[in-house]
Amino acid sequence: MDTPVPSTVNTKDHTVPLLLLAATGAIFFICASAFFVYNTTQHLVASRDWRDHSQEVLSTLQLTSQRLDRIDLSSRLYILEKNEEDISVAQANAIALDAGLVHLVELVKDNAAQVARARELDNCVLGLKQQINEALPQGVSPHNKVFECRDDASRMQESERTLLSQRTEESQKSIYRSLLAGAGFLVVSLAVVIALFAFLVRDARRRRRLDQQVINANSQLEVTVLTLQKRASESTLLTAAREELQLCTRPTQAHEAVVRYTKQLLPSVHAALLMINNSRHMVEIVSESQGETKLLDGFPVDACCGLRSGTLRWRKPGQSEVHCAHFVGASPENYLCIPLAAHGDTLGVLYIECPTVLVGIDVRANLDNLEELAEIASMSIAGLNLRARLEHQSIRDGLTNLYNRHFMEISLDREVRRAARNQTDISILMLDVDHFKKFNDTYGHEAGDCILREVAETFRQSVRAEDIICRYGGEEFVIILPETSQESALERAENIRQRVSELRVRFRSEALREITISVGVATYPQSGTTLEEMLRAADRALYLAKHGGRNQVVIADTPLATV
């Protein structure tokens, strides 16, 4: 009987190829794993680069929008004030805008649609520059062209934000896939090493280290994503602040909005907005966040180091030991003063107080955002202040600070309609300074102006808060007395006439002669039922008072009232 031949050789022959095959497979697997990890890392880095690219494009577009806002504001200021510096500012911003667009076109050259939009924006800016150089000096506002350019920039921003969102989403998916694949590769590698090749443990450990590097890269990527999200949130906040400040119609609204958005940006700080008053000597608190404060409400301009230097000034231990002098009691240890200035004029200061060291670190990280918010606030508040001054000038007489004739006609028409609707009385007094031409001829026009101011002040002291005093023209005045009967108006007119006659004016240390006035009184509805009829009736009564000897009160369509 044949004896079976031992198969040791065959077994050995089978084992060696298996080992070689396993080793080859393990090596191939490790190489494939390393290649996958490398590709994943490269993809993540590329995703991050694309997001950074989109963020840079958005930042450039935001800067473009800011320059368009400055051009718009400078153009409006020039049309209002005819200041050549405003044209220079608009031209400088247009040049900077043109240079920025070159960089923008270079940034979006990978995106044909964005390149086309950038070309449209570039053409719009060329048209805007032409309007600034040619039409603006003629008093024609380029507002429509600015709006068109701003609309082009907004479309580019919307498209880029969509790209950024897509790239962020794709990056997050890639991270998830890489984590799953890495875990799978790790499990399979450990199984292969334990089952077949103990000597491949070293390579497995090396692969673990590579996996750890991927995890670290992913962690860094997550930090980067969080940072980008924080920046996007801050950018959104600043955009919202700019839009709300543009909606403000009064400086007080803007003051409150600035403090509110400062607190939204830095919730842990104490914030206050302080403005230089009209005298330009004192700084006053106009808005502040809730909580205790050590700030003085009213202090000299030079008490603030930031206002003195005209630059952002941070006071904290180890950096500066010089304190501002606008505190009650002991000064805080860590605070920031950011001056607000626009068009070369210092408006006030944004005060930020840091209660702890950690809050100070947070403020330091947000300095750029704070400075941008301060710049936005400065331009907005300056514009509102200018608007308020222009509105005041449009209804006030420059010499006496009384309402002018245009405002008087509007107010009288409104009061007559109200009296007709409510069936109440309304009276008007037409007053004229007697012998005013002789005052001018004798003492000069400056003395005449002084008399008009003193008489106007006497009127202010003699009427109610709801009465309306207007300078009608020259030395003539009109006082509107709502809900005042003829008898009460006569009594009021006599009182005013008496107080003026008691007025003693000195001009350049010289006592001027006695001042008297003549007064005509008209009452609705006895003297007239329309604005024109009331004014004619009061003027006729004043004429009778002047020709009846002056220094007296006459009621319209009645006999002369004796003095």
C-alpha positions in Angstrom: 0.0 0.0 0.0 1.4 3.4 -0.9 2.2 5.8 2.0 1.1 9.3 1.5 4.0 11.8 1.0 4.0 14.5 3.6 2.9 17.8 2.1 5.3 19.9 4.2 7.0 21.4 1.2 3.7 22.1 -0.5 2.4 23.7 2.7 5.5 25.8 2.9 5.2 26.6 -0.7 1.6 27.7 -0.2 2.5 29.7 3.0 5.2 31.8 1.5 3.0 33.0 -1.4 0.3 33.7 1.0 2.6 35.7 3.2 3.9 37.5 0.2 0.4 38.1 -1.1 -0.6 39.3 2.4 2.4 41.5 2.7 1.8 42.9 -0.8 -1.8 43.4 0.0 -1.0 45.1 3.3 1.5 47.3 1.6 -0.9 48.1 -1.2 -3.6 48.8 1.4 -1.3 51.1 3.4 -0.3 52.9 0.3 -4.0 53.3 -0.8 -4.8 54.5 2.7 -2.0 57.1 2.7 -3.0 58.2 -0.8 -6.6 58.6 0.3 -5.6 60.6 3.4 -3.4 62.8 1.3 -6.2 63.5 -1.2 -8.6 64.2 1.6 -6.2 66.6 3.2 -5.6 68.3 -0.1 -9.3 68.6 -0.8 -9.9 70.1 2.7 -7.1 72.6 2.2 -8.5 73.4 -1.3 -11.9 73.9 0.3 -10.5 76.2 2.9 -8.6 78.2 0.2 -11.8 78.6 -1.8 -13.7 79.8 1.3 -10.9 82.2 2.1 -11.1 83.3 -1.5 -14.8 84.0 -1.3 -14.3 85.8 2.0 -11.7 88.0 0.3 -14.1 88.8 -2.6 -16.8 89.7 -0.1 -14.5 91.9 1.9 -13.4 93.7 -1.3 -17.1 94.2 -2.3 -17.9 95.5 1.2 -15.0 98.0 0.8 -16.4 98.9 -2.6 -19.8 99.6 -1.1 -18.2 101.8 1.6 -16.4 103.8 -1.0 -19.7 104.3 -2.9 -21.3 105.5 0.3 -18.5 108.0 0.8 -18.9 109.2 -2.8 -22.6 109.6 -2.3 -22.2 111.5 1.0 -19.5 113.8 -0.4 -21.6 114.6 -3.4 -24.6 115.4 -1.3 -22.4 117.6 1.0 -21.0 119.4 -2.1 -24.5 120.1 -3.5 -25.6 121.5 -0.1 -22.5 123.4 0.9 -20.6 123.9 -2.5 -17.3 123.0 -0.7 -14.6 122.0 -3.3 -13.1 119.7 -0.7 -16.1 117.5 -1.0 -15.5 117.1 -4.8 -11.9 116.2 -4.0 -13.0 113.6 -1.5 -15.5 112.1 -4.0 -12.8 112.0 -6.7 -10.3 110.4 -4.4 -12.8 107.7 -3.4 -13.7 107.2 -7.1 -10.0 106.6 -7.9 -9.6 104.2 -5.0 -12.8 102.5 -6.2 -11.4 102.1 -9.7 -8.1 100.6 -8.3 -10.1 98.2 -6.1 -12.1 97.0 -9.1 -8.8 95.9 -10.8 -8.1 93.7 -7.8 -11.7 92.5 -7.8 -11.6 91.4 -11.4 -8.4 89.5 -10.7 -10.0 87.8 -7.7 -13.1 86.6 -9.6 -11.3 85.6 -12.9 -12.1 81.9 -12.1 -15.9 82.6 -12.3 -17.1 83.8 -15.7 -20.4 85.1 -14.4 -18.7 87.1 -11.6 -16.2 88.4 -14.2 -19.2 89.7 -16.3 -20.7 91.3 -13.2 -17.4 92.9 -12.3 -17.1 94.3 -15.8 -20.6 95.8 -15.4 -19.6 97.3 -12.1 -16.4 98.6 -13.7 -18.4 100.3 -16.5 -20.7 101.8 -13.9 -17.8 103.2 -11.9 -16.4 104.7 -15.1 -19.7 106.5 -15.7 -19.7 107.5 -12.0 -16.2 109.0 -12.3 -17.4 111.0 -15.4 -20.4 112.3 -13.5 -18.2 113.3 -10.6 -15.7 115.1 -12.8 -18.3 116.8 -15.1 -21.8 116.8 -13.7 -21.1 117.2 -10.0 -19.3 120.6 -10.3 -22.5 121.8 -12.1 -24.6 120.8 -9.1 -26.0 117.6 -10.5 -25.9 114.7 -8.0 -24.6 111.3 -9.1 -26.9 109.6 -6.7 -28.6 107.5 -9.4 -25.3 106.3 -10.7 -24.1 105.5 -7.2 -27.3 103.5 -6.6 -26.7 101.6 -9.9 -23.1 100.8 -8.9 -24.3 99.8 -5.4 -26.9 97.5 -7.0 -24.2 95.8 -9.2 -22.0 95.3 -6.1 -24.9 93.8 -4.2 -25.6 91.3 -7.0 -21.9 90.2 -6.9 -22.1 90.0 -3.1 -25.2 87.8 -3.2 -23.6 85.5 -5.8 -20.4 85.2 -3.8 -22.3 84.5 -0.6 -24.1 81.6 -2.4 -20.7 80.3 -3.5 -19.4 80.5 0.0 -22.4 78.7 1.4 -22.0 75.9 -1.2 -18.3 75.6 -0.5 -18.8 75.4 3.3 -21.4 72.7 2.9 -19.2 70.7 0.6 -16.3 71.0 3.0 -18.4 69.8 5.9 -19.5 66.8 3.8 -15.9 66.0 2.9 -14.9 66.1 6.6 -17.6 63.6 7.4 -16.6 61.3 4.6 -13.0 61.5 5.5 -13.7 60.6 9.2 -15.8 57.6 8.2 -13.3 56.4 5.7 -10.4 56.9 8.1 -12.2 54.9 10.8 -12.9 52.1 8.2 -9.3 52.0 7.1 -8.2 51.9 10.7 -10.4 48.9 11.5 -9.3 46.9 8.4 -5.7 47.7 9.0 -5.7 46.5 12.6 -7.5 43.2 11.5 -4.8 42.6 8.8 -2.0 43.3 11.1 -3.3 41.1 14.0 -4.2 38.2 11.6 -1.2 38.0 9.3 1.7 40.4 9.9 2.9 41.3 13.3 5.9 43.1 11.7 3.4 45.5 10.1 2.5 46.9 13.6 5.1 49.5 13.1 3.5 50.6 9.8 0.1 50.5 11.5 1.4 52.8 14.2 2.8 55.1 11.6 -0.6 55.1 9.9 -2.3 56.0 13.2 0.0 59.0 13.4 -1.1 60.0 10.0 -4.7 59.6 11.0 -4.1 61.8 14.0 -2.6 64.4 11.7 -5.8 64.3 9.7 -7.9 64.6 12.8 -5.7 67.6 13.9 -6.2 69.1 10.4 -9.9 68.6 10.8 -9.9 70.2 14.2 -8.0 73.2 12.8 -10.5 73.3 9.9 -13.4 73.4 12.4 -11.7 76.3 14.2 -11.3 78.1 10.9 -14.9 77.5 10.1 -16.0 78.9 13.5 -13.7 81.9 12.9 -15.3 82.5 9.5 -18.8 82.2 10.9 -17.9 84.7 13.6 -16.5 87.1 11.0 -19.7 86.6 9.0 -21.8 87.4 12.0 -19.8 90.5 12.8 -20.0 91.6 9.2 -23.8 91.1 9.3 -24.0 93.1 12.5 -22.0 96.0 11.1 -24.2 95.9 7.9 -27.3 96.0 10.1 -25.8 98.9 12.1 -25.1 100.9 8.9 -28.6 100.3 7.6 -30.3 101.3 10.9 -28.2 104.5 11.2 -29.2 105.4 7.6 -32.9 105.1 8.8 -32.3 107.5 11.7 -33.9 111.0 11.3 -32.6 112.6 14.5 -29.1 112.5 16.1 -30.7 111.1 19.3 -31.8 108.0 17.4 -28.4 107.5 16.0 -26.8 107.9 19.5 -28.9 105.1 20.9 -28.3 102.9 17.9 -24.5 103.2 18.2 -24.6 102.1 21.9 -27.0 99.3 21.2 -24.9 97.8 18.4 -21.7 98.2 20.5 -23.4 96.1 23.2 -24.4 93.5 20.6 -20.9 93.3 19.3 -19.4 93.2 22.9 -22.1 92.2 25.4 -19.8 92.2 28.4 -18.6 95.8 28.2 -20.0 99.0 29.5 -20.5 101.3 26.5 -21.3 105.0 26.4 -21.4 107.6 23.6 -20.3 111.2 24.5 -20.7 114.2 22.2 -19.1 117.6 22.2 -21.8 120.2 22.8 -22.6 123.2 20.7 -20.2 125.4 22.7 -17.3 123.1 21.7 -16.0 123.2 25.2 -17.9 120.4 27.0 -18.4 116.7 26.4 -21.8 115.3 27.5 -23.2 111.7 27.7 -25.9 111.3 25.1 -26.4 107.5 25.4 -25.0 104.7 27.5 -25.7 101.0 28.3 -27.4 100.0 31.5 -25.3 99.6 34.7 -23.2 101.7 37.0 -20.8 104.1 35.4 -18.0 106.3 36.7 -18.2 108.7 33.8 -18.8 112.4 34.5 -21.9 113.8 32.7 -20.2 116.9 31.4 -16.4 117.5 31.3 -13.9 119.6 29.3 -12.8 118.3 25.9 -9.1 118.0 27.1 -10.1 115.7 30.0 -10.2 112.8 27.5 -6.8 111.6 26.3 -8.4 110.1 23.2 -10.0 113.5 22.2 -6.7 115.2 22.9 -4.7 112.9 20.7 -7.4 112.4 18.1 -6.7 108.7 17.9 -7.9 105.5 19.5 -6.5 105.3 23.0 -6.4 102.2 25.2 -5.7 102.5 28.9 -4.8 99.3 30.7 -2.1 98.2 33.2 1.3 97.8 31.7 0.5 99.7 28.6 -0.4 103.2 29.8 -0.5 104.6 33.3 -2.1 108.0 32.3 -5.8 108.1 33.1 -8.4 110.3 31.5 -9.9 112.9 33.8 -13.6 112.3 33.1 -14.5 109.9 36.0 -16.2 110.2 39.3 -13.9 108.8 42.0 -11.3 106.2 41.1 -10.7 105.5 37.4 -11.3 102.0 36.0 -8.3 100.0 35.1 -9.1 98.9 31.6 -11.0 101.2 29.2 -10.9 102.4 25.6 -11.7 105.8 24.1 -12.4 105.9 20.3 -12.8 109.5 19.0 -15.6 110.1 16.5 -14.7 112.5 13.6 -16.1 113.3 10.2 -15.0 115.8 7.5 -12.2 117.0 9.8 -14.5 117.8 12.6 -14.3 116.0 16.0 -17.8 115.0 17.1 -17.3 113.1 20.4 -16.0 109.8 21.7 -17.2 106.2 22.0 -16.2 104.9 25.5 -15.7 101.2 26.2 -15.1 100.0 29.7 -13.8 96.4 30.3 -14.8 95.0 33.7 -12.4 92.0 33.5 -9.1 91.0 31.8 -11.0 88.4 29.6 -13.4 91.1 28.4 -10.4 93.2 27.5 -9.0 90.4 25.4 -12.3 90.1 23.6 -12.3 93.8 22.9 -8.8 93.7 21.6 -9.8 91.0 19.2 -12.7 93.2 17.9 -10.8 96.5 17.6 -11.2 96.5 13.8 -14.9 96.1 14.1 -15.2 98.8 16.8 -13.2 101.2 14.6 -15.5 100.5 11.6 -18.6 101.0 13.8 -17.1 104.3 15.0 -16.5 105.4 11.5 -20.0 104.5 10.4 -21.4 106.3 13.4 -19.3 109.4 12.8 -20.5 109.7 9.2 -24.2 109.1 10.1 -24.2 111.5 13.1 -22.4 114.2 11.1 -25.0 113.9 8.3 -27.9 114.1 10.8 -26.3 117.2 12.5 -25.9 118.8 9.1 -29.5 118.1 8.2 -30.7 119.5 11.5 -28.7 122.7 10.9 -30.1 123.1 7.5 -33.7 122.5 8.7 -33.2 125.1 11.4 -31.8 127.6 8.9 -34.8 127.0 6.6 -37.4 128.2 9.1 -35.5 130.6 11.3 -34.5 134.2 10.9 -30.7 134.5 11.2 -30.7 137.8 13.1 -33.4 137.2 15.8 -33.6 133.4 15.7 -37.4 133.8 15.4 -39.4 131.9 12.8 -39.3 133.5 9.4 -42.1 134.7 7.1 -42.5 131.4 5.2 -42.9 129.4 8.5 -45.4 132.1 9.7 -47.6 131.7 6.6 -47.6 127.9 7.0 -48.4 128.1 10.7 -51.1 130.7 10.4 -52.8 128.8 7.6 -52.8 125.7 9.8 -54.1 127.5 12.9 -56.9 129.2 10.9 -58.0 125.8 9.6 -57.8 124.3 13.1 -59.9 127.2 14.5 -62.5 126.7 11.8 -62.6 123.0 12.5 -62.8 123.4 16.3 -64.9 126.6 16.2 -62.4 128.5 18.4 -60.8 131.9 18.2 -57.3 132.8 17.0 -55.7 136.2 17.1 -52.6 137.6 15.4 -50.5 140.6 16.4 -48.7 142.6 13.7 -46.0 144.7 15.5 -43.7 147.3 14.1 -40.8 149.1 15.8 -41.5 152.9 15.7 -39.0 155.2 14.0 -36.6 152.3 13.3 -35.1 154.0 10.3 -34.1 156.9 12.5 -32.3 154.4 14.8 -30.4 153.1 11.8 -29.6 156.6 10.6 -28.6 157.8 14.0 -26.7 154.9 15.6 -25.9 152.7 12.6 -27.2 149.3 11.3 -25.3 147.4 14.0 -27.3 149.2 16.7 -30.5 148.6 14.7 -29.7 144.9 14.7 -29.1 145.0 18.4 -32.5 146.6 18.9 -34.2 144.0 16.9 -32.6 141.2 18.9 -33.6 142.8 22.2 -37.2 143.4 21.0 -37.4 139.8 19.8 -36.2 138.5 23.2 -38.8 140.7 24.9 -41.5 139.1 22.7 -40.2 135.6 23.7 -40.5 136.5 27.4 -44.0 137.9 27.0 -45.9 135.1 25.3 -47.0 131.5 26.0 -45.1 128.4 24.9 -47.7 127.6 22.3 -47.7 131.1 20.8 -45.6 131.5 17.5 -43.4 134.6 17.1 -42.2 135.4 13.6 -40.1 138.1 11.9 -42.4 139.3 9.1 -39.8 141.5 7.4 -37.5 144.4 8.4 -38.7 145.8 11.7 -42.1 144.1 11.4 -43.1 141.0 13.5 -46.1 138.8 13.7 -47.3 136.9 16.8 -49.8 134.1 16.3 -52.0 133.5 19.4 -54.0 130.2 19.1 -57.3 130.0 21.0 -57.1 133.7 22.0 -60.2 135.9 21.9 -60.1 139.6 20.8 -60.2 140.9 24.4 -57.4 138.6 25.5 -55.3 139.5 22.4 -55.8 143.2 23.1 -54.7 142.6 26.7 -51.7 140.6 25.6 -50.7 143.3 23.0 -50.9 146.0 25.6 -48.7 144.0 27.9 -46.1 143.5 25.1 -46.2 147.1 24.1 -45.7 148.2 27.7 -42.7 145.9 28.2 -41.0 147.1 25.1 -41.5 150.7 26.1 -39.7 149.9 29.4 -36.8 148.3 27.5 -33.5 150.1 27.8 -30.8 149.1 25.3 -27.1 150.0 25.5 -24.9 149.7 22.5 -21.1 150.1 22.8 -21.6 151.6 26.3 -24.0 154.2 24.9 -27.7 154.2 26.0 -30.1 154.3 23.1 -33.2 156.3 23.1 -36.6 154.9 24.1 -38.0 152.1 22.0 -41.7 151.8 21.3 -43.8 149.7 19.0 -47.2 149.9 17.3 -49.5 146.9 17.2 -52.3 145.8 15.0 -54.7 143.1 16.2 -56.8 140.8 14.1 -59.0 138.0 15.4 -60.7 135.0 13.6 -63.4 135.1 12.5 -64.3 138.8 13.2 -61.4 140.2 11.2 -61.3 137.5 8.5 -61.6 133.8 7.8 -58.5 133.1 5.7 -54.8 133.7 6.1 -54.8 136.6 3.6 -57.8 138.3 5.2 -56.3 138.0 8.7 -52.9 139.5 7.6 -54.6 142.3 5.6 -56.8 143.2 8.6 -53.8 143.2 11.0 -51.8 145.3 8.6 -54.7 147.8 8.3 -54.9 148.0 12.1 -51.1 148.5 12.3 -51.3 151.3 9.7 -53.9 153.1 11.8 -51.7 152.7 14.9 -48.7 154.2 13.1 -50.7 157.1 11.7 -52.6 157.6 14.9 -49.4 158.6 16.8 -47.5 155.3 17.2 -46.9 153.5 20.5 -50.4 152.1 20.6 -52.6 149.1 19.9 -55.4 149.1 17.3 -57.9 146.3 16.8 -58.8 145.6 13.2 -62.0 147.4 12.0 -62.6 149.0 15.5 -61.9 152.5 16.7 -58.4 153.3 17.9 -57.5 151.9 21.3 -56.1 154.6 23.6 -52.8 154.2 25.3 
